């Protein structure tokens, strides 16, 4: 399938940094005085950064998507210099893509003599302690609130354990908003996924236990969100590339909410893989009014 990815004209770029806050994924950073796309994997193709470039140096290019290949990516990044390589590796590490990070390091070790920089400098930098999220944001690494992270749930309590106050969260990943999630993340690979209307989790008291348990999730509002056409593209990538097993769409009973189900149906119909699609309709009182495979 075709995928849109950021293209940066380095001759026009003056390194002003206006584009960085517009990249929710944190894939854009200013390095050596130029905007750099430090991770093709984490560019969601939304193009929010374009409107923040006063020099017109950023455009979107559409190209055929292929399975992510860290070796190809690091080979493209190496000529941009040591600092860009380090930023790319840290970005993978901070997004828990440690397998890709190890692939890149092993590849550079094998080709150490061909590198235009000292690999030991990169290794030393990667072994420095990680700074806090707010410090990272201050340093220009993107919005700290959208930094991707898996969420490990505690082990189930024993039958004799004392009950705790409140319910246990079943959330498995962050972020959850559809504009912010990255379909290429290994977090989604081979999972059952829930696409829920923003209001559903508030209306339904046992949303976590009944619907969210053991699943990844994306939330959206078909009425108020802008750029919802990107939701269809992301769902297609989740189906084709992340190979999610099933998709459950949870909508409210109000008419405008049906738009979310239509987006899911379009994504499934346009995908090369076919997966089961379930619809759950929730009343404003939190009751399940309808549940069926569609």
VOTOR-757427 format. One line per field, with one value per residue: residue in three letters; x, y, z of N, C-alpha, C in turn. Coordinates in Angstrom, 3 decimals. Layout:
# residues N
lofi (Ala,...)
neast (X,...)
nnorth (Y,...)
nup (Z,...)
caeast (X,...)
canorth (Y,...)
caup (Z,...)
ceast (X,...)
cnorth (Y,...)
cup (Z,...)
This chain:
# residues 294
lofi (Unk,Unk,Unk,Unk,Unk,Unk,Unk,Unk,Unk,Unk,Unk,Unk,Unk,Unk,Unk,Unk,Unk,Unk,Unk,Unk,Unk,Unk,Unk,Unk,Unk,Unk,Unk,Unk,Unk,Unk,Unk,Unk,Unk,Unk,Unk,Unk,Unk,Unk,Unk,Unk,Unk,Unk,Unk,Unk,Unk,Unk,Unk,Unk,Unk,Unk,Unk,Unk,Unk,Unk,Unk,Unk,Unk,Unk,Unk,Unk,Unk,Unk,Unk,Unk,Unk,Unk,Unk,Unk,Unk,Unk,Unk,Unk,Unk,Unk,Unk,Unk,Unk,Unk,Unk,Unk,Unk,Unk,Unk,Unk,Unk,Unk,Unk,Unk,Unk,Unk,Unk,Unk,Unk,Unk,Unk,Unk,Unk,Unk,Unk,Unk,Unk,Unk,Unk,Unk,Unk,Unk,Unk,Unk,Unk,Unk,Unk,Unk,Unk,Unk,Unk,Unk,Unk,Unk,Unk,Unk,Unk,Unk,Unk,Unk,Unk,Unk,Unk,Unk,Unk,Unk,Unk,Unk,Unk,Unk,Unk,Unk,Unk,Unk,Unk,Unk,Unk,Unk,Unk,Unk,Unk,Unk,Unk,Unk,Unk,Unk,Unk,Unk,Unk,Unk,Unk,Unk,Unk,Unk,Unk,Unk,Unk,Unk,Unk,Unk,Unk,Unk,Unk,Unk,Unk,Unk,Unk,Unk,Unk,Unk,Unk,Unk,Unk,Unk,Unk,Unk,Unk,Unk,Unk,Unk,Unk,Unk,Unk,Unk,Unk,Unk,Unk,Unk,Unk,Unk,Unk,Unk,Unk,Unk,Unk,Unk,Unk,Unk,Unk,Unk,Unk,Unk,Unk,Unk,Unk,Unk,Unk,Unk,Unk,Unk,Unk,Unk,Unk,Unk,Unk,Unk,Unk,Unk,Unk,Unk,Unk,Unk,Unk,Unk,Unk,Unk,Unk,Unk,Unk,Unk,Unk,Unk,Unk,Unk,Unk,Unk,Unk,Unk,Unk,Unk,Unk,Unk,Unk,Unk,Unk,Unk,Unk,Unk,Unk,Unk,Unk,Unk,Unk,Unk,Unk,Unk,Unk,Unk,Unk,Unk,Unk,Unk,Unk,Unk,Unk,Unk,Unk,Unk,Unk,Unk,Unk,Unk,Unk,Unk,Unk,Unk,Unk,Unk,Unk,Unk,Unk,Unk,Unk,Unk,Unk,Unk,Unk,Unk,Unk,Unk)
neast (0.834,0.346,2.207,2.519,5.315,7.518,9.503,12.513,13.902,17.073,18.531,16.796,16.047,16.502,16.964,15.281,13.499,10.738,9.153,9.377,7.682,5.314,5.458,4.023,4.962,7.589,9.549,10.934,13.797,16.059,19.195,22.625,22.077,20.028,16.731,15.933,14.690,14.532,13.575,12.132,10.365,8.739,7.404,4.255,2.992,1.096,1.578,1.538,3.678,4.262,2.798,4.173,6.566,8.350,10.012,9.230,10.416,9.651,7.947,5.452,5.993,4.744,5.049,5.504,4.657,6.713,7.797,9.225,12.696,15.384,18.130,18.335,17.376,19.262,21.523,20.870,20.835,23.392,25.248,24.444,25.679,27.240,25.722,23.071,22.703,22.944,20.707,18.669,19.011,18.515,15.889,14.643,15.213,13.850,11.261,10.893,11.714,13.730,14.764,15.148,17.047,19.227,19.763,20.698,23.027,24.567,24.913,26.436,28.708,29.724,30.471,32.296,34.796,34.089,32.569,31.800,32.496,33.563,32.700,32.826,32.303,29.578,28.647,29.438,27.819,25.271,25.287,25.045,23.196,19.635,17.819,15.194,11.677,10.593,12.902,13.830,11.861,12.311,14.712,14.045,12.942,10.338,6.820,6.457,4.255,3.257,5.001,5.786,4.904,4.907,2.550,2.825,0.836,-0.076,0.435,-2.261,-4.171,-4.012,-6.643,-7.017,-6.112,-6.363,-9.018,-8.479,-8.860,-10.978,-10.793,-8.666,-6.565,-6.711,-5.203,-2.871,-1.017,0.512,0.680,-2.973,-4.744,-5.952,-4.636,-2.120,-1.074,1.246,1.247,3.320,4.567,5.868,4.262,1.637,1.674,0.230,-1.938,-5.246,-7.454,-9.033,-11.145,-12.306,-14.978,-14.483,-16.165,-17.065,-15.571,-16.086,-18.824,-19.365,-19.185,-17.719,-15.806,-13.011,-12.568,-14.453,-14.199,-11.621,-9.630,-6.674,-6.247,-5.059,-5.540,-7.248,-8.468,-11.088,-13.005,-15.516,-16.982,-15.844,-13.063,-10.361,-9.029,-9.672,-9.397,-6.900,-7.135,-8.286,-6.207,-4.276,-5.535,-5.598,-2.846,-2.384,-3.793,-2.605,0.229,0.966,-0.533,-2.860,-5.175,-7.998,-10.601,-12.390,-15.009,-16.156,-18.926,-21.032,-24.601,-25.515,-26.247,-24.057,-21.870,-21.721,-20.076,-17.526,-17.605,-18.034,-15.583,-13.901,-14.976,-14.391,-11.594,-11.069,-12.198,-10.533,-8.095,-5.371,-5.321,-7.842,-9.784,-11.650,-14.367,-15.881,-18.796,-19.791,-22.398,-23.045,-25.162,-26.048,-26.259,-24.493,-25.012,-24.770,-26.104,-26.101,-24.292,-22.280,-20.771,-19.603)
nnorth (-1.202,2.335,4.838,7.812,9.820,12.005,14.384,16.126,19.100,19.882,22.055,24.195,24.196,25.939,25.243,26.189,24.960,25.032,23.001,20.813,20.637,20.032,17.427,14.733,12.197,12.500,12.068,13.927,15.923,18.616,18.553,19.145,21.633,21.263,20.107,16.809,13.677,11.315,8.796,6.763,4.767,5.751,7.901,9.071,10.006,11.988,14.691,17.026,18.636,20.113,22.483,24.015,24.864,27.562,27.990,26.359,23.874,21.315,18.571,16.141,12.901,10.356,6.935,3.463,1.274,-0.817,-3.698,-2.774,-2.186,-2.250,-2.306,-1.195,1.345,2.343,2.383,4.446,6.550,6.737,8.262,10.835,11.509,11.177,12.296,12.227,9.491,8.678,9.982,8.627,5.984,6.395,7.186,4.834,3.255,4.672,4.287,1.686,-0.097,-2.161,-4.380,-3.547,-1.577,-3.095,-4.531,-2.465,-1.653,-4.008,-4.254,-1.947,-2.558,-4.680,-3.331,-1.477,-0.321,1.080,3.203,6.731,7.882,7.547,4.586,3.902,6.266,6.533,4.271,4.872,7.105,5.963,4.486,6.286,7.521,7.669,10.710,12.559,12.652,15.263,16.759,15.771,16.756,19.482,19.602,19.432,17.112,16.408,15.993,15.164,13.889,12.229,10.203,6.896,3.960,0.705,-0.841,-2.589,-4.925,-5.686,-8.865,-11.210,-11.039,-13.329,-15.653,-15.399,-12.940,-9.628,-7.450,-4.676,-1.107,0.241,-0.363,-2.413,-1.133,-2.014,-1.148,-1.448,-0.033,3.130,6.084,6.508,7.878,8.133,9.783,9.836,7.264,4.796,2.825,1.143,0.287,-2.264,-2.885,-3.277,-5.540,-8.491,-8.373,-8.298,-5.704,-2.741,-0.233,2.598,4.871,8.123,8.697,6.276,4.861,6.359,6.191,3.509,1.447,-0.958,-0.995,-1.457,-4.096,-5.681,-5.036,-3.991,-5.640,-7.439,-6.427,-4.138,-0.581,2.111,5.428,7.650,10.405,10.612,12.856,15.245,15.132,16.156,15.579,12.864,11.078,10.037,8.148,5.935,5.167,4.500,2.366,0.538,0.021,-1.120,-3.462,-4.643,-4.472,-4.530,-6.669,-7.153,-9.207,-9.158,-6.653,-4.606,-2.412,0.113,1.941,4.786,5.169,7.431,9.124,10.334,8.837,6.581,6.996,6.164,3.402,3.148,4.071,2.023,-0.153,0.640,0.615,-2.123,-3.221,-2.153,-3.264,-5.586,-7.864,-9.791,-9.385,-10.353,-8.264,-6.580,-5.020,-2.972,-1.453,1.133,2.351,5.649,5.317,3.347,0.705,-2.318,-2.226,-3.468,-6.064,-7.445,-9.372,-7.886)
nup (0.000,-0.519,1.203,3.100,3.795,5.561,3.786,3.695,2.600,2.725,1.869,1.945,4.604,7.635,10.202,12.237,13.993,14.232,13.302,14.997,17.429,16.118,15.361,16.507,17.027,17.680,15.831,14.391,14.720,15.563,14.385,14.207,13.099,11.236,10.316,11.008,9.989,12.153,12.413,10.225,10.718,12.759,11.704,11.164,8.929,9.035,8.620,10.117,10.697,8.442,8.233,10.023,9.048,8.199,6.041,4.041,3.732,4.212,2.951,1.935,0.808,-1.261,-1.129,-1.973,0.587,2.602,4.470,7.600,7.712,9.587,9.007,6.432,7.050,8.953,7.360,5.651,7.417,8.547,6.821,7.504,9.792,13.086,15.251,14.342,14.045,16.731,17.815,16.469,17.450,20.185,20.017,19.157,21.404,23.440,22.631,23.130,21.165,21.197,19.876,17.231,17.733,18.617,16.275,14.624,16.005,15.917,13.153,12.607,14.074,12.580,10.332,11.121,10.289,8.024,8.754,8.978,11.358,14.797,16.202,18.875,20.218,19.809,21.162,23.793,24.262,24.133,26.420,28.416,31.274,31.010,30.550,32.245,31.211,30.905,30.671,28.270,26.556,26.808,25.540,22.892,21.760,20.964,21.905,25.286,26.359,24.375,24.070,23.289,25.071,26.516,28.767,31.644,33.195,36.592,38.244,38.559,41.568,44.364,45.339,48.087,48.701,50.077,49.051,46.883,46.782,44.304,40.686,38.580,36.075,32.644,30.584,27.972,26.499,25.641,23.630,23.292,21.663,18.332,16.480,17.516,17.897,16.672,13.924,13.134,15.376,17.492,19.583,18.771,17.214,16.095,17.883,19.432,18.736,19.994,18.820,20.014,20.693,22.042,24.243,25.213,27.153,29.409,29.755,30.205,32.906,33.403,31.391,31.087,32.093,30.694,27.957,27.252,28.289,27.782,25.249,22.673,22.105,20.432,20.482,19.420,18.030,15.809,15.162,16.215,15.859,13.724,10.412,10.024,7.965,8.058,10.015,8.791,7.095,9.013,10.318,8.208,7.955,10.434,10.125,7.808,8.175,10.982,11.494,13.123,14.935,15.344,15.176,17.266,17.327,19.310,19.886,20.700,21.334,20.045,16.928,15.464,16.134,14.616,12.501,13.150,12.997,10.263,9.251,10.118,8.705,6.080,6.157,6.630,4.315,2.354,2.858,2.400,3.902,5.490,8.312,11.279,12.214,14.807,16.187,18.867,20.530,22.745,25.321,26.612,29.253,29.763,29.108,27.172,24.104,21.652,20.091,17.737,15.062,12.136)
caeast (0.000,1.079,2.342,3.103,6.411,8.113,10.727,13.092,14.862,18.071,19.003,15.843,15.915,17.437,17.112,14.558,12.869,9.285,8.479,9.539,6.480,4.229,5.622,3.550,5.710,8.958,10.465,11.697,14.657,17.058,20.527,23.646,21.524,19.031,15.680,16.222,13.723,15.437,13.022,11.099,9.406,7.820,6.696,2.911,2.480,0.013,1.974,1.292,4.884,4.354,2.265,5.034,7.862,8.266,10.843,8.672,11.420,9.092,6.835,5.137,6.133,3.992,5.777,4.974,5.089,7.334,8.092,10.317,14.003,16.295,19.432,18.212,17.206,20.512,22.438,20.505,21.084,24.833,25.904,24.037,26.593,27.155,24.654,21.784,22.667,22.665,19.306,17.837,19.110,17.818,14.461,14.220,15.267,12.801,9.973,10.931,12.036,15.095,15.230,15.676,18.260,20.303,20.093,21.506,24.337,25.293,25.270,27.541,29.885,30.248,30.998,32.942,35.870,33.511,31.763,32.454,32.672,34.068,31.564,32.953,31.625,28.141,28.409,29.521,26.637,24.105,25.367,24.791,21.864,18.558,17.293,13.743,10.864,10.450,14.170,13.872,11.005,12.986,15.805,13.559,12.695,8.927,5.928,6.673,3.005,2.933,6.063,5.197,5.375,4.016,2.136,2.785,-0.193,0.355,-0.081,-3.585,-4.049,-4.470,-8.022,-7.038,-5.584,-7.349,-9.424,-7.949,-9.873,-11.041,-10.559,-7.346,-6.549,-6.313,-4.537,-1.623,-0.057,0.318,-0.599,-4.154,-5.479,-5.624,-3.658,-0.813,-0.530,2.093,0.921,4.526,5.111,5.732,3.227,0.369,1.863,-0.482,-2.880,-6.646,-7.486,-10.295,-11.268,-13.423,-15.368,-13.952,-17.112,-17.461,-14.907,-16.689,-20.214,-19.450,-18.459,-16.773,-15.160,-11.675,-12.636,-15.272,-13.833,-10.220,-8.707,-5.890,-6.270,-4.559,-6.688,-7.160,-9.721,-11.336,-14.359,-15.758,-17.644,-15.032,-11.671,-10.028,-8.097,-10.004,-9.017,-5.670,-7.516,-8.490,-4.875,-3.608,-6.187,-5.108,-1.484,-2.485,-4.271,-1.671,1.620,1.022,-1.266,-3.766,-6.016,-9.403,-10.865,-13.689,-15.350,-17.113,-19.531,-22.175,-25.876,-25.826,-26.064,-22.766,-20.844,-21.667,-18.987,-16.341,-17.785,-17.848,-14.138,-13.346,-15.428,-13.619,-10.219,-11.061,-12.501,-9.429,-6.862,-5.042,-5.690,-9.205,-9.852,-12.993,-14.712,-17.033,-19.351,-20.515,-23.074,-23.248,-26.109,-25.453,-26.250,-23.421,-25.448,-24.484,-27.364,-25.939,-22.944,-22.326,-19.718,-20.174)
canorth (0.000,3.589,5.463,9.148,10.016,13.347,14.601,17.405,19.740,20.440,23.356,25.220,24.155,26.798,24.721,27.030,24.092,25.207,21.753,19.762,20.409,19.524,15.982,14.063,10.973,12.800,11.552,15.063,16.628,19.494,17.993,19.804,22.802,20.909,19.182,15.444,12.618,10.337,7.453,6.531,3.871,6.457,8.970,8.553,10.526,12.943,15.939,18.200,19.474,20.935,23.817,24.719,25.160,28.868,27.982,25.429,22.832,19.987,18.115,14.732,12.118,9.104,5.829,2.148,0.823,-2.132,-4.029,-1.968,-2.845,-1.394,-2.249,-0.189,2.660,2.818,2.679,5.770,7.548,6.841,9.401,12.111,11.811,10.504,12.823,11.736,8.065,8.581,10.377,7.530,4.864,6.769,7.198,3.432,2.806,5.324,3.744,0.259,-0.906,-2.589,-5.352,-2.764,-0.903,-4.102,-4.805,-1.356,-1.697,-5.163,-3.920,-0.990,-3.273,-5.465,-2.415,-0.421,0.353,1.876,4.294,8.040,8.376,6.537,3.869,3.909,7.476,6.211,3.294,5.591,7.967,5.113,3.955,7.344,7.386,8.404,11.865,12.501,13.002,16.704,17.258,15.424,17.684,20.774,19.510,19.459,15.768,16.141,16.098,14.047,13.192,11.265,9.192,5.570,3.060,-0.399,-0.796,-3.932,-5.085,-6.525,-10.233,-11.341,-11.337,-14.658,-15.618,-15.060,-11.589,-8.625,-6.626,-3.316,-0.099,0.594,-1.407,-2.457,-0.706,-3.037,-0.474,-2.129,0.815,4.578,6.787,5.790,8.669,7.611,10.637,9.688,5.901,4.480,1.461,0.332,-0.123,-3.690,-3.025,-3.710,-6.732,-9.714,-8.194,-7.961,-4.262,-2.040,1.152,3.038,6.274,8.773,8.711,4.932,4.488,7.097,5.765,2.104,1.270,-2.077,-0.932,-2.076,-5.545,-6.377,-4.753,-3.648,-6.628,-8.232,-5.840,-2.786,0.306,3.452,6.136,8.712,10.955,10.887,14.153,16.398,15.019,16.603,14.700,11.472,10.189,9.338,7.002,4.808,4.742,3.836,1.077,-0.333,-0.391,-2.037,-4.744,-5.219,-4.520,-5.037,-7.940,-7.342,-10.386,-8.745,-5.249,-4.376,-0.991,0.417,3.241,5.169,5.059,8.667,8.906,10.748,7.860,5.513,7.301,5.399,2.068,3.263,4.154,0.679,-0.979,1.050,0.142,-3.576,-3.498,-1.721,-3.925,-6.830,-8.928,-9.694,-9.760,-10.222,-6.926,-6.618,-3.738,-2.919,-0.157,1.395,3.423,6.708,4.806,2.377,-0.662,-2.804,-2.335,-4.332,-6.619,-8.399,-9.359,-7.217)
caup (0.000,-0.535,2.511,3.051,4.741,5.484,3.012,4.126,1.700,3.645,1.360,2.398,6.067,8.366,11.554,13.203,14.984,14.312,12.925,16.007,18.255,15.291,15.160,17.720,17.247,18.085,14.808,13.873,15.666,14.970,14.638,13.382,12.423,10.230,10.738,10.573,10.278,12.767,12.355,9.231,11.363,13.642,10.997,10.910,7.667,9.254,7.975,10.962,10.722,7.235,8.510,10.963,8.415,7.527,4.838,3.054,3.496,4.510,2.114,2.107,-0.408,-1.184,-1.718,-1.633,1.906,2.671,5.875,8.140,7.676,10.348,8.342,5.367,7.666,9.552,6.257,5.138,8.452,8.828,6.161,8.099,10.893,14.387,16.103,13.849,14.390,18.170,18.033,15.974,18.384,21.421,19.722,19.197,22.794,24.229,22.202,23.453,19.992,21.500,18.877,16.108,18.189,18.627,14.877,14.124,16.648,15.372,11.768,12.626,14.559,11.470,9.306,11.899,9.543,6.937,9.302,8.918,12.725,15.739,16.784,20.338,20.707,19.803,22.237,25.077,24.400,24.372,27.785,29.401,31.885,30.340,31.285,32.450,30.043,30.753,30.161,26.859,25.833,26.796,24.591,21.516,21.266,20.742,23.060,26.210,26.629,23.333,23.997,23.318,26.130,26.887,30.172,32.204,34.215,37.716,38.256,39.195,42.997,44.776,45.865,49.511,48.896,50.468,47.910,46.846,46.462,42.898,39.704,37.977,34.682,31.686,29.467,27.646,25.798,25.579,23.714,22.821,20.678,17.015,15.800,18.147,17.871,15.535,13.489,12.942,16.667,17.802,20.619,18.168,16.387,16.444,18.996,19.189,18.961,20.204,18.364,20.850,20.745,23.241,25.360,25.642,28.394,30.519,29.943,30.600,34.154,33.361,30.076,31.118,32.309,29.699,26.566,27.014,28.862,26.840,23.909,22.453,21.911,19.863,20.722,18.443,17.946,14.391,14.979,16.606,15.413,12.370,9.712,10.330,6.863,8.460,10.830,7.874,6.670,10.141,10.520,7.151,8.297,11.578,9.598,6.835,8.622,12.361,11.462,14.250,14.710,15.260,15.493,17.889,17.314,20.378,19.615,21.516,20.629,19.328,15.487,14.919,16.497,13.618,11.570,13.541,12.428,8.814,8.999,10.312,7.584,4.897,6.333,6.441,2.908,1.502,3.282,1.696,4.828,5.982,9.721,11.857,12.704,15.712,16.600,20.132,20.704,24.168,25.641,27.433,30.632,29.879,28.817,25.818,23.372,20.487,19.937,16.629,14.047,10.954)
ceast (0.866,1.083,2.996,4.137,7.018,9.370,11.240,14.112,15.885,18.633,18.097,15.775,16.961,17.571,16.366,13.856,11.365,8.531,8.438,8.289,5.322,4.312,5.251,4.379,7.119,9.982,11.298,12.521,15.596,18.431,21.511,23.047,20.482,17.965,15.994,15.049,14.532,14.862,11.872,9.985,8.337,7.156,5.319,2.285,1.360,0.310,1.728,2.473,4.954,3.895,3.133,6.406,7.772,9.078,10.298,9.610,10.866,7.900,6.560,5.339,5.423,4.815,5.196,5.534,5.732,7.610,9.304,11.605,15.013,17.654,19.412,18.144,18.532,21.550,22.149,20.872,22.575,25.507,25.534,24.848,26.260,25.962,23.276,21.628,22.308,21.211,18.358,17.836,18.380,16.311,13.906,14.174,14.117,11.408,9.938,11.110,13.474,15.637,15.832,16.982,19.448,20.721,21.020,22.916,25.179,25.772,26.448,28.825,30.546,30.913,31.725,33.965,35.346,32.752,32.516,32.647,33.177,32.880,31.627,32.284,30.119,27.813,28.442,28.279,25.396,24.116,25.205,23.409,20.843,18.103,15.788,12.984,10.742,11.750,14.305,13.046,11.669,14.116,15.344,13.247,11.240,8.140,6.132,5.413,2.655,4.009,5.460,5.772,4.389,3.673,2.007,1.754,0.320,-0.240,-1.417,-3.419,-4.550,-5.867,-8.094,-6.567,-6.714,-7.735,-8.835,-9.047,-9.820,-10.726,-9.149,-7.454,-6.077,-5.603,-3.164,-0.592,-0.450,1.153,-1.753,-4.941,-5.015,-4.627,-2.243,-0.238,0.251,1.849,2.139,5.120,4.869,4.683,1.951,0.471,1.107,-1.473,-4.321,-6.782,-8.910,-10.173,-12.506,-13.705,-14.904,-14.861,-17.368,-16.852,-15.457,-18.102,-20.307,-18.573,-17.416,-16.067,-13.825,-11.767,-13.373,-14.741,-12.323,-9.232,-8.017,-5.803,-5.511,-5.748,-6.301,-8.484,-9.854,-12.764,-14.617,-16.395,-16.685,-13.582,-11.512,-9.043,-8.376,-9.696,-7.724,-5.979,-7.686,-7.143,-4.155,-4.223,-5.746,-3.706,-1.483,-2.922,-3.202,-0.268,1.749,0.301,-2.076,-4.734,-7.483,-9.498,-12.279,-13.938,-16.446,-17.631,-20.675,-23.453,-26.224,-25.461,-24.670,-21.677,-20.702,-20.546,-17.731,-16.402,-17.567,-16.370,-13.506,-13.726,-14.635,-12.196,-10.118,-11.264,-11.315,-8.109,-6.638,-5.333,-7.141,-9.243,-11.290,-13.196,-15.979,-17.484,-20.066,-21.107,-23.458,-24.265,-25.421,-25.454,-25.193,-23.815,-25.061,-25.812,-27.287,-24.497,-23.004,-21.102,-20.309,-19.308)
cnorth (1.248,4.218,6.817,9.311,11.392,13.345,16.004,17.897,20.468,21.778,24.480,25.307,25.040,26.389,25.497,26.211,24.215,23.905,20.736,19.565,19.844,18.036,15.266,12.835,11.235,12.323,12.658,15.692,17.544,18.987,18.625,20.913,22.512,20.014,17.815,14.540,11.454,8.934,7.390,5.679,4.642,7.663,8.444,9.100,11.524,14.292,17.182,19.160,20.430,22.358,24.633,25.044,26.475,28.917,27.067,24.274,21.424,19.705,16.657,14.037,10.793,8.013,4.505,1.690,-0.557,-2.429,-3.251,-2.780,-1.932,-1.263,-1.204,1.212,3.184,3.121,4.047,6.876,7.769,8.025,10.769,12.452,11.140,10.983,12.336,10.253,7.881,8.927,9.270,6.361,5.165,6.764,5.771,2.931,3.382,4.850,2.221,-0.648,-1.406,-3.586,-4.627,-2.072,-1.866,-4.458,-3.732,-1.402,-2.848,-4.879,-2.955,-1.628,-4.046,-4.588,-1.234,0.365,1.266,3.095,5.618,8.675,7.222,5.871,3.859,5.139,7.234,5.279,3.981,6.437,7.138,4.512,5.031,7.141,8.219,9.567,11.746,12.985,14.500,17.317,16.944,16.405,19.041,20.787,19.404,18.095,15.441,16.199,14.916,13.247,12.153,10.203,7.808,4.727,1.912,-0.283,-2.227,-3.991,-5.972,-7.918,-10.280,-11.699,-12.741,-14.547,-15.185,-13.636,-10.627,-7.793,-5.223,-2.353,0.221,-0.594,-1.310,-2.022,-1.848,-2.423,-1.092,-1.217,2.280,5.108,5.960,6.565,8.288,8.473,10.386,8.279,5.671,3.035,0.559,-0.159,-1.607,-3.942,-3.639,-5.046,-7.942,-9.597,-8.141,-6.491,-3.752,-0.630,1.713,4.524,6.868,8.605,7.327,4.538,5.198,6.601,4.371,1.831,0.156,-2.157,-1.681,-3.592,-6.264,-6.216,-4.666,-4.747,-7.460,-7.663,-4.508,-1.906,1.590,4.130,7.303,9.213,11.330,12.252,15.323,16.337,15.556,15.620,13.231,10.523,9.436,8.135,5.748,4.266,3.992,2.459,0.075,-0.855,-1.353,-3.422,-5.406,-5.438,-5.071,-6.374,-8.173,-8.474,-10.025,-7.257,-5.137,-2.882,-0.750,1.828,3.510,5.105,6.298,8.529,9.234,9.712,6.761,5.756,6.510,3.982,2.097,3.337,2.770,-0.240,-0.654,0.512,-1.357,-3.920,-3.185,-2.407,-5.216,-8.049,-8.723,-10.195,-9.638,-8.823,-7.022,-5.206,-3.907,-1.526,-0.001,2.519,4.483,6.323,3.712,0.939,-1.043,-3.047,-3.335,-4.805,-7.681,-8.278,-8.809,-7.480)
cup (0.000,0.849,2.357,4.170,4.502,4.615,3.349,3.104,2.568,3.164,1.829,3.923,6.732,9.843,12.617,14.290,15.091,14.031,14.055,16.871,17.454,15.045,16.447,18.045,17.762,17.079,14.172,14.979,14.891,15.376,13.662,12.519,11.364,10.851,10.172,10.925,10.832,12.749,11.372,9.821,12.114,13.006,10.618,9.637,7.814,8.633,8.791,10.953,9.536,7.502,9.435,10.368,7.653,6.235,3.746,2.747,3.681,3.604,2.456,0.769,-0.215,-1.865,-1.233,-0.294,1.787,4.136,6.367,8.190,8.346,9.670,7.227,5.963,8.224,8.478,5.641,6.128,8.692,8.122,6.746,9.346,12.208,15.213,15.668,14.160,15.865,18.461,17.593,16.960,19.690,21.216,19.744,20.638,23.611,23.850,22.333,22.237,20.116,20.484,17.675,16.497,18.169,17.202,14.324,14.697,16.094,13.961,11.730,13.145,13.416,10.413,9.954,11.077,8.438,7.441,9.231,10.301,13.582,16.435,18.307,20.946,20.795,20.968,23.606,25.315,24.726,25.777,28.847,30.001,31.128,31.211,31.380,31.238,29.833,30.252,28.679,26.049,25.721,25.773,23.151,20.944,21.047,22.033,24.008,26.467,25.593,23.177,24.196,24.447,26.320,28.357,30.663,33.324,35.348,37.625,38.983,40.671,43.320,45.359,47.324,49.780,49.278,49.259,48.020,46.430,44.977,42.002,39.149,36.519,33.796,30.474,29.230,26.979,25.901,24.425,23.147,21.761,19.271,16.246,16.321,18.063,16.589,15.097,13.330,14.257,16.916,18.886,20.038,17.441,16.940,17.582,18.508,19.579,19.141,19.632,19.044,20.688,22.067,24.455,25.962,26.977,29.619,30.812,30.551,31.815,34.116,32.015,30.065,31.192,31.187,28.276,26.355,27.422,27.772,25.441,23.863,22.084,21.192,20.114,19.746,18.573,16.487,14.136,15.193,16.112,13.996,11.746,9.923,9.163,7.191,9.346,9.957,7.420,7.793,10.409,9.455,7.463,9.484,11.121,8.737,7.385,10.048,12.493,12.742,13.913,14.486,15.577,16.051,17.952,18.343,20.168,20.593,20.675,19.819,17.852,14.958,15.147,15.449,12.601,11.877,12.970,10.920,8.453,9.096,9.154,6.319,4.982,6.085,4.969,2.001,1.844,2.504,2.568,5.264,7.425,10.217,12.446,13.554,16.050,17.934,20.269,22.172,24.360,26.496,28.910,30.832,29.630,27.391,25.108,22.237,20.423,18.847,15.749,12.767,9.707)
